[in-house]
Amino acid sequence: MASNFSLRSLVIVALTFSLAVQGTLGGNVIECENLKQDTCSFAVSSAGKRCVLEKQVKRSGEESYTCRTSEIEADKVKDHIETDQCIKACGLDRKSLGISSDSLLESRFTHKLCSTHCYQNCPSVVDLYFNLAAGEGVFLPKLCEAAGGNARRGMAELKSSGIVAPGPVYSVQWTATAPEPFNPVD
């Protein structure tokens, strides 16, 4: 019985030691500030914050790029650097500075974003554009469904499918006075 207890204690000590070493070495901890320009965009840190590429222009006119941690949190992704294959499949560019929801109106981009290779295999990109679309009141899966036809029309239809509040109601009083003459400025 004493040898059985010793064996258990040894296993527990070994597991504790391996976990402590793994925590000390950090494993695959991703810090945006440590990423290079060619891996920064579309990466998510270990803390779940998105990495952004920033451009600085020195007085000499020389440009340099730095990877920084943004305040934007990824919903479902942590510790992830999107692959070059995903960037290409999704129609993105790692050197782009910032993104806009306007890209969701471009049928070529939406087609690539909604492609099986991008949508099923590129979690950071899909999570980012899912949230971007949601900010515009659009559900990305529905937009992708509509992208088979015309993405611009699909987004317009999806955005206008909600209930529209009526405009203000007021009475208009007509007067008998003539409007002032229009004098164009030359």
C-alpha positions as CSV (number, residue, x, y, z in Angstrom):
1,M,0.0,0.0,0.0
2,A,2.9,2.3,0.7
3,S,4.4,1.7,-2.7
4,N,1.0,2.5,-4.3
5,F,0.8,5.8,-2.4
6,S,4.3,6.7,-3.5
7,L,3.6,6.0,-7.1
8,R,0.5,8.2,-7.0
9,S,2.5,11.0,-5.3
10,L,5.2,10.7,-8.0
11,V,2.6,11.0,-10.8
12,I,1.0,14.0,-9.2
13,V,4.4,15.7,-8.7
14,A,5.3,14.9,-12.4
15,L,2.0,16.4,-13.7
16,T,2.4,19.5,-11.6
17,F,5.9,20.0,-12.7
18,S,5.0,19.6,-16.4
19,L,2.2,22.1,-16.1
20,A,4.5,24.6,-14.3
21,V,7.2,24.3,-17.0
22,Q,4.6,24.7,-19.7
23,G,3.2,27.8,-18.0
24,T,6.7,29.3,-17.5
25,L,7.8,28.7,-21.1
26,G,4.5,30.2,-22.3
27,G,3.8,27.6,-25.0
28,N,2.2,29.4,-27.9
29,V,1.5,32.7,-26.3
30,I,0.8,35.3,-28.9
31,E,1.5,39.0,-28.1
32,C,0.7,41.4,-30.9
33,E,3.7,43.5,-30.2
34,N,6.0,40.5,-30.9
35,L,4.5,39.8,-34.4
36,K,6.1,40.8,-37.6
37,Q,4.4,42.8,-40.3
38,D,3.7,39.6,-42.4
39,T,1.7,37.9,-39.6
40,C,0.1,40.8,-37.7
41,S,-3.1,41.5,-39.5
42,F,-6.0,39.1,-38.7
43,A,-4.1,37.7,-35.7
44,V,-5.6,37.4,-32.3
45,S,-3.5,37.5,-29.1
46,S,-3.6,35.0,-26.3
47,A,-5.7,37.6,-24.4
48,G,-8.3,37.5,-27.2
49,K,-7.5,41.0,-28.5
50,R,-7.1,41.7,-32.2
51,C,-3.8,42.7,-33.6
52,V,-3.6,45.7,-35.9
53,L,-0.9,46.9,-38.2
54,E,0.0,50.5,-37.7
55,K,2.1,52.7,-40.0
56,Q,4.4,55.4,-38.7
57,V,6.0,58.0,-41.0
58,K,9.2,59.5,-39.7
59,R,10.3,63.1,-40.4
60,S,12.6,61.7,-43.0
61,G,9.6,60.3,-44.8
62,E,10.6,56.7,-44.1
63,E,7.7,54.5,-43.3
64,S,7.8,51.7,-40.7
65,Y,5.1,49.3,-39.6
66,T,4.4,48.1,-36.1
67,C,2.0,45.5,-34.8
68,R,-0.1,46.6,-31.8
69,T,-2.8,45.2,-29.6
70,S,-6.1,46.8,-30.3
71,E,-9.0,47.2,-27.8
72,I,-11.2,45.1,-30.0
73,E,-11.8,41.6,-28.6
74,A,-12.5,38.6,-30.8
75,D,-15.6,36.8,-29.8
76,K,-14.7,33.2,-30.5
77,V,-11.0,33.2,-31.3
78,K,-7.8,33.3,-29.1
79,D,-4.2,32.6,-29.8
80,H,-4.5,32.6,-33.5
81,I,-2.5,33.8,-36.5
82,E,-4.4,33.5,-39.7
83,T,-2.5,31.5,-42.4
84,D,-1.4,33.0,-45.7
85,Q,-3.7,30.5,-47.5
86,C,-6.7,32.0,-45.6
87,I,-5.7,35.6,-46.3
88,K,-5.6,34.7,-50.0
89,A,-8.7,32.6,-50.0
90,C,-10.7,35.3,-48.2
91,G,-9.5,38.0,-50.7
92,L,-7.6,40.0,-48.1
93,D,-4.2,41.7,-47.9
94,R,-2.0,41.5,-44.7
95,K,-0.6,45.0,-45.5
96,S,-4.0,46.7,-45.4
97,L,-4.4,49.2,-42.7
98,G,-7.9,49.0,-41.2
99,I,-11.1,47.5,-42.6
100,S,-14.5,48.8,-43.5
101,S,-18.0,47.4,-43.8
102,D,-18.0,48.8,-47.3
103,S,-16.1,45.7,-48.4
104,L,-19.2,43.7,-47.6
105,L,-20.9,45.5,-50.5
106,E,-18.3,44.4,-53.0
107,S,-19.6,41.2,-54.6
108,R,-16.1,40.0,-55.5
109,F,-15.0,40.3,-51.8
110,T,-18.2,38.8,-50.4
111,H,-17.9,35.9,-52.8
112,K,-14.4,35.1,-51.5
113,L,-15.3,35.7,-47.8
114,C,-18.3,33.3,-48.2
115,S,-16.4,30.6,-50.1
116,T,-16.1,27.3,-48.4
117,H,-12.3,27.6,-48.1
118,C,-12.6,30.9,-46.3
119,Y,-15.8,30.6,-44.3
120,Q,-15.0,27.1,-43.0
121,N,-11.3,27.3,-42.4
122,C,-10.4,30.9,-41.4
123,P,-11.9,31.6,-37.9
124,S,-10.3,34.9,-37.2
125,V,-11.4,36.4,-40.5
126,V,-14.9,35.1,-40.3
127,D,-15.3,36.2,-36.6
128,L,-14.1,39.7,-37.6
129,Y,-16.4,40.1,-40.5
130,F,-19.3,38.5,-38.7
131,N,-19.0,41.2,-36.0
132,L,-18.5,43.9,-38.7
133,A,-21.6,42.8,-40.5
134,A,-23.6,42.7,-37.2
135,G,-22.5,46.2,-36.5
136,E,-24.3,47.2,-39.8
137,G,-27.4,45.1,-38.8
138,V,-26.6,42.3,-41.1
139,F,-26.3,38.6,-40.3
140,L,-23.2,37.3,-42.1
141,P,-24.7,33.8,-42.9
142,K,-27.7,35.4,-44.5
143,L,-25.4,37.8,-46.5
144,C,-23.4,34.7,-47.7
145,E,-26.6,33.0,-48.7
146,A,-27.6,36.1,-50.7
147,A,-24.1,36.3,-52.1
148,G,-24.9,33.5,-54.5
149,G,-26.8,36.1,-56.5
150,N,-26.1,39.8,-55.9
151,A,-24.3,40.6,-52.6
152,R,-25.0,44.4,-52.9
153,R,-28.7,43.7,-53.4
154,G,-28.6,41.0,-50.7
155,M,-27.1,43.4,-48.2
156,A,-29.6,46.1,-49.0
157,E,-32.4,43.7,-48.7
158,L,-31.1,42.3,-45.4
159,K,-30.6,45.8,-44.0
160,S,-34.0,47.0,-45.0
161,S,-35.8,43.9,-43.8
162,G,-36.3,45.4,-40.3
163,I,-39.3,47.4,-39.1
164,V,-39.0,51.0,-40.2
165,A,-40.2,53.6,-37.7
166,P,-42.6,56.2,-39.2
167,G,-41.4,59.7,-39.9
168,P,-42.4,62.6,-37.8
169,V,-46.0,63.7,-38.1
170,Y,-46.7,67.4,-38.2
171,S,-49.1,69.7,-39.8
172,V,-48.1,71.9,-42.7
173,Q,-49.6,75.4,-42.9
174,W,-49.7,77.0,-46.3
175,T,-49.5,80.7,-46.6
176,A,-50.6,83.0,-49.4
177,T,-47.2,84.7,-49.6
178,A,-45.0,84.1,-52.7
179,P,-41.6,82.5,-52.2
180,E,-38.6,84.8,-52.4
181,P,-37.1,84.9,-55.9
182,F,-34.0,82.8,-56.6
183,N,-30.9,84.7,-57.3
184,P,-28.0,82.5,-58.4
185,V,-24.5,83.6,-57.5
186,D,-22.2,84.0,-60.4
